[in-house]
Each structure stands twice: as structure tokens, then as C-alpha cells.
Amino acid sequence: MKSTQTPTDETPTALKRWLSPDDLFKEFGFSKSNQDKLRMNRKIPFSKVGRYVRYDRLEIDKWLVNNKVDMTA
């Protein structure tokens, strides 16, 4: 018998598509104040439903790749 797991607050962030500000901090290390600044300046992709801010993991991954700083040899 297979058990199905649904995302909850106890689900590791690696399994969640939508991340809260706390999840983003835990996984990527962006402090909440840094997240606020990035959102205010429209530098980071986010969604807002009512007063809740959420980050789409797929968009954050793309954003990180697109903002990669190339190293020079």
C-alpha cells in the first residue's frame, strides 16, 4: 500500500515548490531583511497572496542561474 505525502509545514523545503521567507532563508541563506530589500527593488521573483509572500522554487533557481557572476581566470 503506497502512502502519499502532501506538503506541510514539516515537509523538508527540498520537497516544496512554494517557499515561505523562512524556507528561503533556511535553504539559500537570504536573510529576511535582504529578501525585503530585493522584493522592494523588484530584484527577486516572488508572489504575494494577501499578506503572504511566497517564492517559487523554480523561479528562484532560474534567477540564481541568471544572476551568476562568471569568474575570470
ChimeraX attribute file (.defattr): number of C-alpha atoms within 10 A of each C-alpha:
attribute: neighborCount
match mode: 1-to-1
recipient: residues
	/A:1	3
	/A:2	4
	/A:3	5
	/A:4	6
	/A:5	8
	/A:6	9
	/A:7	13
	/A:8	10
	/A:9	10
	/A:10	6
	/A:11	11
	/A:12	11
	/A:13	19
	/A:14	10
	/A:15	13
	/A:16	16
	/A:17	13
	/A:18	19
	/A:19	21
	/A:20	17
	/A:21	17
	/A:22	15
	/A:23	19
	/A:24	21
	/A:25	15
	/A:26	13
	/A:27	12
	/A:28	10
	/A:29	12
	/A:30	16
	/A:31	14
	/A:32	13
	/A:33	9
	/A:34	12
	/A:35	18
	/A:36	14
	/A:37	13
	/A:38	15
	/A:39	15
	/A:40	10
	/A:41	9
	/A:42	10
	/A:43	11
	/A:44	16
	/A:45	16
	/A:46	19
	/A:47	12
	/A:48	9
	/A:49	7
	/A:50	6
	/A:51	6
	/A:52	9
	/A:53	14
	/A:54	19
	/A:55	19
	/A:56	16
	/A:57	19
	/A:58	11
	/A:59	15
	/A:60	17
	/A:61	10
	/A:62	12
	/A:63	14
	/A:64	11
	/A:65	10
	/A:66	9
	/A:67	8
	/A:68	9
	/A:69	8
	/A:70	6
	/A:71	5
	/A:72	4
	/A:73	3
